[in-house]
Structures are given as structure tokens and as C-alpha cells.
């Protein structure tokens, strides 16, 4: 079955296979492109820019500090808990240059979540932004963390602007709760000290761990996916091969609004665009949509990535339609299902197709992507990435025929090594090298894959499978709806019934008009029986709606 996409559907200009050993490691990749594109701007944040050469210089200084002053050795775990700022790429590449394994941490974690991740990973040192230092203070004594490096929002914005931003954040906006971490070293001081020290290059192989990337914990305890340098290099080459016909080396600017500590932005934006000599425009707070749009107006951006809620939010914010989209070549949605009404409106306003990709943390994350030459949204997650095989498995262990839904399994060089210190959990998800995704999908006759829903989110009404994605997409077609989520709730007669949670665009939206709209577009057993209006829906750090919290 998996050969159909090779024979019928693979887009021209994209190779069937990539070389996962093109670079021995991410460090070798970074060293190559930081020299090749030395004069190009690598990252922009709040008006401040850093070139590839300057990034390499600061990352090397940070690596020297980690090695010489902190005594960290190859394989030690280093946690990074900062939002999208210039500090992130400096610390990221500095830690990798030092041979460390990076543990990305969501700054919005609670004390309990932070304690779990630091203990589970065995992190010896970490970089944290001061806004969330109070959280670390509560748990640091229960973790293996020996060294803390502290940064403030404006630390890399230049002396004058940095001082002003830090003062406003701390004293005017009062965004830094009081904390006591007396041994913490300021980030800028670590760079100054590191510049005086000698960096010792580390021999890194493809089998060495680049990241312990923790799953969101939406399906139980958060687990660390072991992503090797080879896994990551493979996924970079896969992503680059799939989008390269759209893009030019040394000429791209990608909007990075999703957090870099999340695997989607880390791979699709930060790392992939480095191999293209591109510029990442880092958005620190994309939830402030008016400020986000003002930032977009300053730059001729050529690419943007996001989740459905981000694109939907932009479309519904005044001023977005007035932006200049003449340079925009690629819009990429992932992390959650892209909804047809959002994709079609996005293309109408920007003139750019909203390509849908599919991935998961355990695959670095890219598994499939809509072809770069696809003319419009087609409701699928596209075709498997180069060197990636996908099969649909039925409950009885057989492979599903074309058009029949089953669990999606993935095989390729991007599949993780396993879960850190969790052999049983690894054995449950990886079978003979195939990764069982837990997502229900089917393949059509053209070789395109369509995600039906998460296995665990499926609603069963009188024995019929109802997929929340379908319900949500129909609800979103109503002009009065801003956001929607569907769940199953217990029902005596049918086992479960469908309930929807809705954020309305207009005050006069009522339950009866929504139900009628659903009846016009859905078969009876799929029609929601309950409607609850909310001011907002619970979301993950990247904007993915949390159905489990609604349940």
C-alpha cells in the first residue's frame, strides 16, 4: 500500500529518499551554515538582529562556559526554559556544541510539571527566564539541577533598549514575581565569561542524544522522547526536500510565532531555515495579536508556520487583511487539524495556500506534508515525507485496504530512539521499528493520508464512531463561531452523545441556530445534543485545544 504515493502522487522536484547521515550531527550542520551564511541575519526579536557569525560566536562562548566553568560533560542534560527570544538559539547551539542533550521546557509549566521534567530528565543545569524563576525556586531542591543561569526578556536587545525593556517588564508591568535563587548566574555574564575561556570541540555521532523532547502529557504522564542527532538531521533533510522547490537559499524570512521549545517550531523554523540560510522572526508573545500584526507589517516575510487557532486568530484580528502578502510563499499548519473554513479564508486573504503537515514529537516531528504545488486545501495531511513509510493498521493486526480507517503506523529515520528510562512505554509504541501513532487515519486512492481523529478522542454514539474533528469543522463553518471543540459525554441510551463548546464571534449566536446548522451538515447521530458557550477554550502552550480539560 505504501508504494502508491511513490508511483502516483509524489510532487515533482522532491526526492523519494534523503541522506540521514548528510551531517554527522546538528553541530556539524550548524558549523557549516554559520560559516556559509556568516553575514546573513539568523534571528530577529523585538527589533534586534543577530547574524549567523555573531550567533556562532556567542554560542561558542556559551559552550565554553558550560564546559569550563560549570564542568558539564558530553551527554549531560541541559534544560532551557525561555520563550522566543535571541537567548534561545544562543543557548540551544551552545549546549549542543558542548555535547549536551537539550531538554526543552515550557516556561508556563506549574511547579509540579517542572519538578517532574527536571527529575525525569536528570537535568544538571538550566537556563530560565526570570519571569518564571519563582516556579523553579519552589522545586529546585527536589531536582538534580546544580547550576542555574538566569536571563531577562531584554538581555539580548542591546544595552540601552535591553535595560528599558527589563525595567518595564519588572517594575511597570510587574511580570516578574519575587524569587530567591542566590546562586543563579546572569546569562550575559555567562557569555562574557565564556568569551575568555577556551571551547573544546566535542566528538558527536549520529547516535548521540540531541534532545529529550517531552510529550505534552495530554495522554498521561509527560515522557521524554529520545531524539538523536541522526533523527534530527534526517527530519531536517526531509523537511528541506519537501519545501525546497518553494524556497531560495539565503532569501527567506520565516515568521516564528510558535515557541521554539516545541518540536514543531524547533524543527520546521529554527533548524530547517538555518540549512536554508534563512531568517527567523521570533514572536515572543503571539497572543497579543495587535502587536503581532504590527510586527508583521515591518518585514517582507516569505513563510509562516502555526496551528489552526493561530491562523484563525490572525484572520479575526483587525489590520491583518491590510498586510502586504506579496512576498509570502509558504504557509504551513500543523500541531492540530487545520479546519477547512480557516484554510480557505487564509488562502483568499493572503493568496497563499495553507499547507497541512502531520507529525508528532516522537518523529522530530514531520511525518507527512501537503505537496508544495498543491493548489488549494484538500482536507488531507498530504504525502509521507521522503524516506518515510506509512501504513494503516486494523485492530486485528492486518493492514487496512485503501479508504478504510485504522491506526497510523510510521517507519523512517526520524522515528525516536524511545522514551527515556521507559522501556515498557517504548515497547507499547514502537513495534519492529514501526511507531504506532495512536491516530486514526486512512489513505485515499491517490496516496494522500487523512487523519480522522485521535484514537482516545473518538466519541461512540450507539455503536457509531464519531470523530470530534469532523464536528468541529462543521461548527466552524457557522459565520458566528470563533472557536469550537467537541467531546463525548455519557448518555443512558446511546452510550455517549456529542457536546460542543463554542466561543462566539457575535452576541446573538444561540444554541438553536447552531444545532440547526449542524443538522444541515451532519447525519443525525453526529449532531451535537449539548452546546456550552465559553469566553475562551483551554489550550496547550502552542494553542492546541485541550479536549481532555473540557471533558
Buried (B, 14 or more C-beta within 10 A) or exposed (E): BBEBBEEEBBBEEBBEEBEBEBBBBBBBBBBBBBEEBBEBBBBBBBEBEBBBBBBBBBBBBBBBBBBBBBEBEEEBBBBBBBBBBBBBBBBBBBBBBBBBBBBBBBBBBEBEBBBBBBBBBBBBBBBBBBBBBBBBBBBBEEBEBBBBBBBBBBBBBBEEBBBEBBEEBBEEEEEBEEBEBEEBBBBBEBBEBBBEBEBEEBEBEBEBBBBBBBBBBBBEEBBBBBBBBBBBBBBBBBBBBBBBEBBEBEBBBBBBBBBBBBBBBBBBBBBBBBBBBBBBBBBBEBEEBEEBBEBBEEBEBBBBBBBBBBBBBBBBEEBBEEBEBEBBBBBBBBBBBBBBBBBBBBBEBBEBBBBBBBBBBBBBBBBBBBBBEBEEBBBBBBBBBBBBBBBBBEEEEEEBEEEEBBBBBBBBBBBBBBBBBBEEBBEEBBEEEBBBBBBBBBBBEEBBBBBBBBBEBBBEBEEEBBBBBBBBBBBBBBEBBBBBBBBBEEBEEBBBBBBBBBBBEEEEBEBEEBBEBBEEBBEEBBBBBBBEEBEEBBBBBBBBBBBEEBE
